[in-house]
Amino acid sequence: MTPNKTTSARVVRAKNWHQAHKEHLTSGERAADSMRNFMGSWGFVTGFIVFMILWATANSVAKGWDPYPFILLNLFLSMLAGMQGAILLIAARRQDAIAAALAQHDYDTNVAAKKDIEMLLAINNRQVEMIEELHALVTKLSAK
């Protein structure tokens, strides 16, 4: 086996997997990712706490539109929780697909690297044989 200097089992891509995959996302998947990223931030948590305090204050101090047990607020929070659950499931499903694709990419890379290593070992073994042949020739010539 005498491969040329540029032969490799690895395929070099112009774009990484994430860049290529982002181009094929649906608008719903993009929205789910954006919402997941926003809802999982300290900005959202802080804003949510401020909103809850303002709601409770506005409805407790004066005769508000949603008196003390805050039934309307409970309804909104229940709807928010339901939507968050669905959005997080969509985002989690996408993360699973990403993890599976990356695992496949790692496997493909490992297989290609194994082929390259086997090829290099074959070259190395051939070089050792050639060096042994040269050594034998040099020994034979120096004996004359």
Buried (B, 14 or more C-beta within 10 A) or exposed (E): EEEEEEEEBEEEEEEEEEEEBEEEEEEEBEBBBEBBEEBEEEEEEEEEEEEEEEBBEEBEEEEBEBEEEBEBBEEBEEEEEEEEEEBBEBBEEBEEEEEEBEEEEEEEEEEBEEBBEEBEEEEEEEEEEEEEEEEEEEEEEEEE
